[in-house]
Each structure stands twice: as C-alpha cells, then as structure tokens.
Amino acid sequence: MKQYEERLVRLETQLAFQDDLLEQLNQQLVLQNRDTRLLQQQLQLLSSRFKELQQNTDNSGQQPSAADERPPHY
C-alpha cells in the first residue's frame, strides 16, 4: 500500500510541475503574439511610408538626393 502512496505523490508532484510549465509556456506565447502584432503594425506603417515616398518621388520627377542614397559600403 505504501508503494501506491509514493507513486501517487510522485505523479501529483509531476502533474503540478507540468501545470506550472504549461502556464509559463502559455504566458510566453501571449507575449510573442503581442510582439508579433506590434511588429506587423510597424511593418505596415513603414510600408505605407515607403510607398508614399516613392509616389512623391515619382510625381515630382526629382532624383533622390545624396542623403537618400545608400553609402558606398552597401
């Protein structure tokens, strides 16, 4: 009978650790989803800004200034 009690205690302990780990993983997933949404919003803003700058350059017929060009090491 004692061996069953010990086994039950081990299983309950293991279950408690697994529950804790599952909660930690869930919290990490929530944080990653939040970060992903933020990055997607930033990418959308940058994409919109880039398209706007491209249209302004195309409509004005001006060449990009030296400040807009890539440095020679690129």
C-alpha positions in Angstrom: 0.0 0.0 0.0 2.9 2.4 0.8 4.3 2.0 -2.7 1.0 3.2 -4.2 1.0 6.3 -1.9 4.6 7.1 -3.0 3.7 6.6 -6.7 0.6 8.8 -6.2 2.7 11.5 -4.6 5.2 11.4 -7.4 2.5 11.6 -10.0 0.8 14.5 -8.3 4.2 16.3 -8.0 4.9 15.7 -11.6 1.5 17.0 -12.6 2.0 20.1 -10.5 5.3 20.8 -12.3 3.7 20.2 -15.7 0.8 22.6 -14.9 3.3 25.3 -13.9 5.4 24.7 -17.1 2.3 24.8 -19.2 1.3 28.2 -17.6 4.8 29.6 -18.3 4.7 28.5 -21.9 1.2 30.0 -22.3 2.5 33.3 -20.9 5.4 33.3 -23.4 3.0 32.6 -26.3 0.9 35.5 -25.2 4.0 37.8 -25.1 5.2 36.5 -28.5 1.8 37.2 -30.1 1.8 40.7 -28.7 5.2 41.3 -30.1 4.3 39.9 -33.5 1.2 42.2 -33.7 3.4 45.2 -32.8 5.9 44.2 -35.4 3.2 43.8 -38.1 1.8 47.2 -37.3 5.3 48.8 -37.6 5.9 47.0 -40.8 2.6 48.2 -42.2 3.5 51.8 -41.2 6.9 51.5 -42.8 5.5 50.0 -46.0 2.9 52.8 -46.2 5.5 55.5 -45.6 7.8 53.9 -48.2 5.0 53.8 -50.8 4.2 57.4 -50.1 7.8 58.5 -50.5 8.0 56.5 -53.7 4.9 58.2 -55.1 6.1 61.6 -54.1 9.4 61.0 -55.9 7.7 59.6 -59.0 5.2 62.5 -59.1 7.8 65.2 -58.6 10.3 63.8 -61.1 13.1 64.6 -58.8 16.1 62.4 -58.4 16.9 61.2 -54.9 19.3 63.4 -53.0 22.7 62.3 -51.9 21.2 61.9 -48.4 18.7 59.4 -49.7 21.3 57.2 -51.4 23.0 54.2 -49.8 26.5 54.6 -48.5 29.2 53.0 -50.7 29.8 50.2 -48.3 26.4 48.6 -49.1 
